Amino acid sequence: MSTLYIIATPIGNLEDISERAIKTLKSVSYIACEDTRTSGVLLKKLDINANTFAFHAHNEHQKVEHLLNILDARQNVAIISDAGMPGISDPGFLAVRAAHKAGHSVSVIPGPDAATTALVASGLPCDKYVFEGFLPQKKGRQKQLKQLVDEGRSIVLYESPHRLMKLLEELRKYMGDQRMMAVCRELTKKFEEVVRGSIKSVYDTFQLRDDIKGEIVVIIAPKDYSE
């Protein structure tokens, strides 16, 4: 049977692509891209001229059937997201599940991942952690935050730059000013930054900034962690 490849791509620095990922991308018949324009930059740099099609959060359900048709025709397919590992806060899960059910092989090409990169960079406990991805923007957000207050593992969150201050205000409200945390921004890029300290000190740092940019990962220490 054919193989569905799930391939991790750089989260910022394009030099982080692995040789195995490049070799696989050059060998498959089709590449499903979260955004064909974004992936096009990477594929052009790698001199890969493959057939691509859009595979994102808004069309994933419809495109799974198309992807299975390709696999059924004994052609291999790769899925890549804009950055990092497909399936982790990005499209991929539905395709992997469908491929398994249809009897096709699934192979993951590991590589860059924002969550674990930030966790290690934070200097907070990383032996046990819980990944929450993006919190709900509205319904269920406060409930989820309250549930995380007593978490005994490090907490990994994704957040957009324009909502970071809102999140920091919520963390102060529910977890207090003294709990340790880190905000990791623009990981692997030129302006990579890790702002680490108490929730209050991190809040004060970003409150002074007129404009917050870049991809952001937030790490919150376990409830009883102290330094």
Secondary structure, 3 states (H helix, E strand, C coil): CCEEEEECECCCCHHHCCHHHHHHHHHCCEEEECCHHHHHHHHHHCCCCCEEEECCCCCHHHHHHHHHHHHHCCCCEEEECCCECCCCCCCCHHHHHHHHHCCCEEEEECCCCHHHHHHHHHCCCCCCEEEEEECCCCCCHHHHHHHHCCCCCEEEEEECHHHHHHHHHHHHHHHCCCCEEEEEECCCCCCCEEEEEEHHHHHHHHHCCCCCCCCEEEEECCCCCCC
